[in-house]
């Protein structure tokens, strides 16, 4: 990974070959780089974003494709770019419950302060920006409330009562977290590890 320090802006560039075994190495490289930059609060989200972007290249461009990961600081944000040699831009479309493909972009859009795609001279780049800004934490709360309201609608729950809306949303949050744990288990993951990582991420952001 080549690293450039332009005053207050930091940038690193890591070319790689898109193979499943490389994804873990990318996460490790991202973690090490962010620790070196003293940006540990971004680690969990950055690792997840990089994993999803790399898997998209493997699935939609092809195994063995040449790609490049770029990390760059931009004020209070961390910008992540994944460049590949395909000119086909990904599309954020509806995802059915049983779909395995297409979830990566939805996950990216949900956790990033901003994201997008762009054509380059040699292909395309998919990028996202993660924010350590307190305003972004407010937007996180708003997103969580919107997600919980949508979740209640999807499961056919009764409308919120204004006098008990916070309590009812908290109960819905518990149900939603339980559903996420079922999803992790169904994919062969470790629900306890997920909860631990989420707690570590939350504590790093609120420190």
C-alpha angles and dihedrals in degrees: 000000000000115000129201127190112200100179106277093359121083124195134179129184125200121181114201143164115251105245129136092241090057095060093077090049090052092053090049092049091049092049092050093047094049092048089052090050090047091241098125092143088073097050103096096045093041093051090049093047093048091048093052093046093048093047089051089056091049093048101039106026098031144255112290094028117146112246140165130215117209124191119189136169115229112182108293091348136084114219119206121192128184113196124194137165098251121102092202109111118215118243125217102225136158116293122210121219093254096046117114096182124065097035095103095071092046090052091047093049091049099053103031126087086221137349141174149144134255138185117240134192090266103031132302144311129217111202141180136182124219118203133214090185117124087228088062090055088056089052088049089057090049091048090049092052091048091048091050092049090050090047091053090050092049093052093045096245118168119261119279119268109227092221093054103026096121093049093046092048090050090054089049089050090057091051091047092050089050089052090051090052090051088051092051092048092048089056092051095257131137112253093196091054090050092052091048092050092047090051092049090049092050093048092048091052095047096043 
